[in-house]
């Protein structure tokens, strides 16, 4: 089966995706190559590319863009990315980005999978919205912190950052989708706390505003809150294509928060 058949199927999905300016397209390679297996990952790091080479795999579906060197404003060393491109060319590997479709794909996508692993009854606020709200949490903030830590353990994050008071009862909880964790939008739904991503807020605006409005924040890594949906992408595609094996490969480099011996910055 050709790569193009997989991509064509994905691009028939998702009425919420603006196909005129979507990020979902081939980043490198040839859609006409025949394949019998594919790797699905959050981002195609060098480690993921090496795993593809070792397993004679010629197709990678990456949720995020691994080619930072394509962003000229970042002013980063290019040695890793030149090597990346050389490896892809040498081993005839195609990378396709599946981002805009998968953020909001029902049940299997990033938003719904994140809500599912947190084990609360999150509801969509409006069609194709990145925000979901759960009612009747009925937990202390301390207990909620412990609950979230347990939920994310399988996704290579040990500990979370917490900002705000912990002596609060949480009944209404807001979450976002990946980096789309806008606390200003969540606050319109009268939430008691938010779970946000480290790429979805900033300290000089969002955090200060949240603290002034007594909304405590649980901050998880961008990858952590998207990984459940990427894992489910492989399950979804395996159910759709009998002749291709889609394997979820995690970015398992690990995210840790360390406790200072004099004072604790993070809760565990």
Buried (B, 14 or more C-beta within 10 A) or exposed (E): EBBBBBBEEBBEEBEEBEEEEBBBEBBBBEBEBEBEBBBBBBBBBEEBBEBBBEEEBBBBBBBBBBBBBEEEEEEEEEEBBEEBBEBBEEBEBBBBBBBBBBBBBEEBBBBBBBBBBBEBEBEBBEEEBBBBBBBEBEBBBBBBBBBBBEBBEEBBBEBBBBBBEEEBEBBBBBBBBBBBBBBEBBBEBEBBBBBBBBBBBEEEEBBEBBBEEEBBBBBBBBBBBBBBBBBBBBBBBBEEBEEBBBBBBBBEEEBEBEEEEEEEEBBB
